[in-house]
Every structure is written in C-alpha cells, then in structure tokens.
Amino acid sequence: MTDRAVRRRRQALFLLFFLPGIALSSWVTRTPDVRDQLGLSTGQMGLVLFGLSVGSMIGILCSGRFVSRFGTRPVIALGTLLIIVGTAVIGAGSAVPSASLVAVGLCLFGAGMGGGEVAVNVDGADVERITGTAVLPTLHGCFSLGTVIGGSAGMAATAAEVPVSWHLAVVALVATGILVHAMHAVPAGIGISTAPSTPPSGPGPARRTGPQVWKDRKLLLIGAIVLAMALAEGAANDWLPLLMVDGHGLDAAMGSLVYVGFAAAMTLGRFSGTYFLGRFGRAAVVRASAVSGAVGLLLVIFSDNALVAATAVLFWGLGASLGFPVALSAAGDSGPDQTARVSLVAIIGYVAFLVGPPALGFLGDHYGLRSAMVVVLVFVASAILIAPAADTRGRATTATDVPHPTPPSANPAGQPREDRS
C-alpha cells in the first residue's frame, strides 16, 4: 500500500473506532431513564443486559473464523451495521416501552460489537505492523473520544429530558453516515488466514500445520490481562451512571457527568499512551495502569464520600485505558499467525467487556452495585502481577505467515517502536 493509502486507512479506522464509542455511551448515559421507563429493578435490568451478552457471544464466536475466511472488511461493515440497527431498536423499545424489544436491540448491538470490533482490531494491528509504530492505543483513544462526545450529548439530552427514542434515532443516523464514508478506505483481504493446511511429512495423522495459539502460555497470560482490564472498562460502561445514582446518591444527570469524566480519563490515557510506551515499555505501562485502576475502584467501592468516589473514577478510567490496546499489540507480535493471536486476545477482551457487566448486575441486585465491583477490583489487582507477560519483544521475528512484508520505512527490527527501551 502507498503511504497515502495507509494514511486514509488509518483515518478510516479512527472513525470506525469512534463510531461504536458514540453509540455505546449514548446508550449508557440513558440507562437510568430506560430503567425507569421500563419499570425494572437492578436484577431485571441485568436480565435485559443479558441480550447484550447473547449477541456479543454470537459475534465473538463467529468473528475469528469470518475474518480468517473473508477478511476484515466485510466483517467490519456487517458488525458496524448491526451496532447502528441495534441502537435504533433500543430506542424503539424504550418508546413502546418493551423490555423484550430493548433486549433484542442490545443483542444486535452486542453482535456488532463482538464481531465487528474484533475485526477492526485485527486491521489496526496490521496497520501497526506496516507502519512500525504503536497505532492501537490511539485507535482505542478514538473509541474513548467517541464515548466522551456521545456521553456529553447523552448528559445534555438527559438534562433536557429529550426522549430516549429521539436521541438514539439521531445517533443511528449520524453513525450511518460515518460508516458509509469510512468503508471506502478499508482494503479487502486483510486478515485472511494464509496458514498452510497441507499435512506434514512423515508418519502420523493428517493435521493443520498452523500454530495452535491456545497452547501458547504467554499469549494466554496476555489474554488474562485483557480480561481484567476490559472487565474494568465494561463495568464502567454499563453500570457507572447507576453506580453513582444508587450507590452514592447522585441524580441521573450527575451520574452521567461522572461517566463522561471516566470516558475523558480513558481518552487522555489512550492518546498519551504512545509516549509512555516508547519511554517505559509495555510491561511497566500495564502494571502502572492496573495500579491506577485498582486504586480508583477501591475508593469508589469503599468511600462513602460522593466527591471522593467521583474523583476516583478518573483513576479508574486512566487505569483501564491502555490494558486492552497494549495487550492486543503484544499479542500481535507474540509469534506466528498474527490474525489468530490478535483474534484470540480480542475475543477474550470482548467476552469480559460485554458479558461480564450483566453478571455484575445479578450480584448488584443481591449485594448492591458497590459490593459487586469488588469482583472487578480483584481482577484488576491480578493484572499487576501478570503485567510482565505484555513484554513480547523478539517473539514476532519467528512469525512465518504474516500476509504482508514490512516496508523499508518501518522499524528495521519489525517491532513496534514502543518496545524500544
């Protein structure tokens, strides 16, 4: 690809990360209103959110196979379209009102997030390899920027008492325009598996010779990091406004404002991540992120002062900001078959991101949302101990089936520059 084509592709990926951020935060900031319109308890809201879990699992389980067979482009297009349709259906369900229709909308939304976002991450990892620079943190920063903008608009809509259905209909319309514009710059054929399928020579049963990534212990540790940090992000995205309303006595508008602060902290952490990665390396950044997230969660859970809890959300957001994208970068250069490795770790992350929060809802119904967040705290604290797994320097040089060669302008060692120390 020419430099101009790579720039256009990177800009398109910025938009394709930005779009789900807007859609997700638009839904999240209206969850108190939707719950009240549907007349649901916290546990019943967890059942509605189970639609998100079902959809996300369908998308997640299909994404890796679809990307390997068809490439990232059609999977990104279909996934993003499902996010848009799901957003519109959620709005319609809140207007009826119908908890079942909202659950269907969340199912469609989850399928789009689970499938499309895995494909976008695979495409982003390929751009990272081509350019030789850390791209994924900035791309995920665009997702967080989308959550800030969408959350701010949602907060304003909540304060102005704009109907949820009207609000989400506008979001779906804007997202459609972004999708149509961005897809022109995404090339076809990226991510299609090139691993050989011929049987090996010598005795024994025929089998695929592609790498069995599930057996890579270090890759599974990277997946554990993603599990913890994505759960921290997903828990905030689904429950933070309600956590501040029910757990700390804030009104709905102030709960949305705290969520916007979380999203802003995520955005700051991701856009500044490239600098810190280049200076300190992946392992140190992941460890510092986990410490920050654990401190923030600790204060939100155990402090009875609403101001302290709201301020601590900023530490929670900064801590959750880099774990996911940094771990995906580490997975991409941890060995052969980049697509399989990034897909596996992304799948683990999106399982935590989309499936974990509904489970927290059931715990919250029995013990309160603040107590339920102790589970998230335990996972984030564990990431402090396994942070060294994110340092995969030198492992990518063993890769034999990366579909495109690194251009001369990239880092001669073939490694993202963030690993230089």
N, C-alpha and C positions, 0 to 999 in steps of 0.2 A: 504494500500500500504506500502511496505517496504521503509526504508529510501533511499535505493539505487534507487528504482523505482521513488520516489518523486524527487530525485536529477536529474535523467535522464529526467523526465517530465518537471522540471523547466528549464533545459538546452534546451530542445526542444522548449519550449515556448519562450525562449530568441531568438532562431533562427527564430521562426515564427513571432515575433515582428520585428526582424532585417530585414527580407526579404521585407516586404512592405515599410519600410523606404528607402531601396536602390532603389526600383522600383519607388517610388514616387519622390524622389529627382532627380533621373535620368531624369524623365520627366520634372520636374520643371526647372532644370537648362538649359534645351534645349528649353523652351517656347519662348524666343526671336527668336531663329533660326527657330523653327517651324512656328511661326507667319510670319516671313519674307519669308519662303519658300512657305507658303500658300497665302501670299499677303493679309493679313487680317488687319482690324482696331481693336482697342481695343474692341469696341462693338461686332464686328463679332467674335473676339476671345472668348468673353463671350458666344456667341451662340454655338461655338464648345464645350466650357466647360460645356454647358448645357447637353451634352451627359453624362458627369460625374455625374451630378445631377440626371438624369433619372435612370442611372444604380445604383447609390447609394440608391435612394429611393426604387427601387425594392429589392435590397439586404437587406436594413434596415427593410422594412415591412415584409419580409419573415423570417428574422434571428431568432427572438424570438420564433416564432411558430416552426420553424425547429429544433432549439436547444431543446425546450421542448419535441418534439416528438422523435427526432433521437439522441440527444446528441451532444456534441460539436465536436467530432472527424470528422464525415463526413462533417459537415458544414465548419469547418476549412479547410479541404482538398479541397473541391469544391471552396470555396472563394479564397484561395491562388492560385489555378489553374487558376481561372478567371483573377486574377491580372497578372499572367505570360502571358496568352494569350493576354490580353488587352495591355500589354506593347509591345508585338511583333506587334500587329495590329497598334498601334500608330506609331511605327517606319516605318511600311509599308506605312501608309497613308502619312507620311512626304516625303517618297521617290517618290510617284507617280507623283506629290503631289495631295492629295484629302482631303479637309476639312471634307467631309462626312465620309471617312474611319477613319480619326483621331477621329471624334466624336463617331463612333462605338467602336473604341478601348477604348476611355475614358468611354463609357457606360459599357463595360465589366470590365474595371478596377474598376469603381465605384461599380458595383455589387459585385465584390470580396471584396473590402474594406468594404462596408456597411454590407455585410453578414458575411464574414469570421472574420473580426476584432471584431465584437460583440461577436462571439463565443469564440475567443481567450481570450477576457476579462473575460467572464464567467468562462473559465477554469482557468485563472490566479487568479480570486477571490476565486475559490475553493482551489487552492494551498495555497493561503494566509490563508484561514481558517484552513487547515490541519496543516500548519507549525506554525501558530500563530505569524507570522512576516509580516511586510509590504513588499510585493512582487511586487505589481503593479507598483509603481514608478520605480523600477529597470527594469521591463519588458518594460515599456514605454521608459525608458532610452535606451534600446536596439533598439527600433524603431528610436529614435533620433540619436543614434550612426550610424544606417544604413543610415540616411539622411546625416550625415556628410561624411561618406565614399562615398556614391553614389553622393553627391553633389560635393565632391572634384574630383571624377572621371569625373563628368559631366563638371566641370570647366576646367579640363585639356583637355577633348575632344573638348570643345568649342574653347579653345585657339589653339588647334592643327588642328581645322577645320575638325574633324572626322565627317563623315555623321551621321545624327541622326539615320538613319535606322540601320547602323552597330552598333552604340553604344547601342541602345535599344535591338538589337538582342543578343548581348553578355550578357546584363543584364538578359534577359529572360532565357538564357541558364544556367547561374550561379544560378538563382533563382530556376530553376527546380531541380538542384542537392540538394539544401538546403531543398526543400520541401520533396523530397524522403527520405532524411536522417532523418529529424525531425519527420515525422509522425509515425515512429516505436515506439516512446516513449510516444505518446499521448494515454491514455486509452480510451476505449469505455464506453458509458453510463453516462458520466458526463453531468449534466445539464438537464437530462430528468426529467420532472415535476413529482413529487410524491404527489402533492396536491390532496386531495380527491375530487371525483366527485359525490359522493352519495348525495341525497337530505337530508337536515336537518330534524330532527324530528319536529313534531308539524304542525300546520296549515300553509297554505301559499303555493305559487307555488314552484315547484322544482327549485333549482338553485345550481350552484357550490359553494362549501364552501371555495375555495381557496381565499387568500387575494386579494382585489381589490386595487392594488398598485396605480392606478391613483388617488385614493381618499386620499392618504397619503400626507398631505400638506408639511411636512418636506422633503419627497422624491422629490416632485416637486420643492422645493427650491434648493435641491441638483442638480436637472436637470437644473435649471436656471444657476447655477454656471458652470456646464459643457457646457451649451450653449454658455456662454460668452467666456470661456477660449478656447474651441475648435474652435470657430469662429476666435479668435486671432491667433491660430496656423494654421488653414486652410487658412486664408487670406495671411499669410506669405508664406505658401507652394505653393499657386497658383500664387501670384502676386508680391512677394518681388523682384525678379530679374527685372521684368518690372517696378515696382515702382521706383527702383533705377535708371533704364535706362531712363525712360520717365519723372519721377518726379524730379530727382536730377542730370541728365546729365551724368551718368557714362556709360562706354561702357559695352557690353554684358559680357565680362569676369569678370570685376569688379563687375557687378551686381550679377553674380554667386558667387563671393567671399564673398560678403555681406551675401548672403543666407547661405553659408557654416558657416559664423560666427553665424548667427541665430541658425542654427542646432547645432553648438558646444555649444552654451549657453543653448539650450534645453537639450542637453545630460548632461552637467555639473549639471544643476538643478535637473534632474531626478535621476542621480546616487548619488547625495548628499542628496536627499530628505529624505531618511530613517532616517538619523541622525537628521535633523531638525524636522521631525515629532515626533520622540521619545522625543526630548527636549522640543518642544513648543506646540505640538498638532496640529490637523488638521485645526481648525478654524484660528489660528494665521498664519499658513503657507499659507492657501488660501488667507487671507487678504494681507499678505506681497507680495504674488505672483501677486495679482491683482494690487496693488500699483505699483510694478515694471513694469508690462505690460503697465499700463496707462501712466507712465512717459515716457517709451520708445516710445509708439505710439504718444504721444504729441509732442515729439521732432522730430520724423520722419515726422509728418504731417506739423508742423509749422516752423521748422528750414529751412532756405534756404542754410545753410552750409552743403555741401555733407559729409564732415568728421564728423560733429556732428550727422547727420542723420545716417550715417553708424555705429557710435559708439552706438547710441541709440538703434539700432537693437539688441544689446546684452542684454539690459534691457528688451526689448520686448520678446526675447527668454527665458530669465530667468523667466519672469513673466508668460509666457504661459506654462512653463514646467510641473508644478505639479497640475494644476487645474483639468485636466482630470483624471489622475490616482487616486488622492486623493479623488475626488468625487465618483469614482467608488468603492473605498474601503468603503467610508461612506455609499453608497447605499447598499453594500453587507451585512453590519451588522445593517441596519436600521429597520429590522423587519423580519417577516416570508417570506418564499419563496425567497431565495437568487437569484435564476435564473431569476425570473420575475423582481426583483428590479434592478439587475445589467443590465439586458437586456433593461429595460426601460430607464435608465440613459445613457447607451451606445448608444442607438438609438437616443436620443436627441443630444448627443455629435456628432455623425457621421452625423446627419442632418446638424448641424452647420458647421462641418468640411468640408463636401463635397458639400452641397447645397448652403451655404452662399456665398462662393467666386464667383461663377458665377453671382450672383446678384450684387456683388460689381463691376463686370466688366461692367454691364449696367450703374451703377452710374458713374464709371470712364470714360465711353465714353462721358457722358454729362458734368461732372464737373471736371474730372481729377482724377487719382488714389489717389493722396494725399487727396483730399477732400472726396473721397469715404471712406477712412479709418476712418473718423470721426465716422461713424456708429459703427465700431469695438471698437473705444475708448469709446463710450457711454456704450456699453455692458460690457466691461471690468471694467469700473468705477463702474457699478452697482453691480458687484461681490464683491466689497469691503464691501458693505452694507449687503449683504446676506451671507457673509462668515461664521457666526456662525452656519448656517444650516449644515455645514460639520461635526460638533461635534455630533456623534451619539452614544456616549458611553452609554452602558447599554441597548440599544434598542434591540440588537441581542439576548439577553437572552430570549426574548419572542418567538423566532423562534421555530416552531414545525415541520417543514418539510424539514430541511436541510438533504440531502441524506446520508451524511457520518458523523459519530461521530468524534469529535475532539480527537486525540490521547493523551495519558498521557504526551507526551513530549511537547505538545503545552502549551501556556499560560493558566493556570488553569481557568481564568475568561472567556476564549473563545473569548477574544478580541485581535485584532492585537496590538502588543506591542507599536505601535506608539501612541496609545491613553493613555498610562500611563503618568501621569504628577503629 
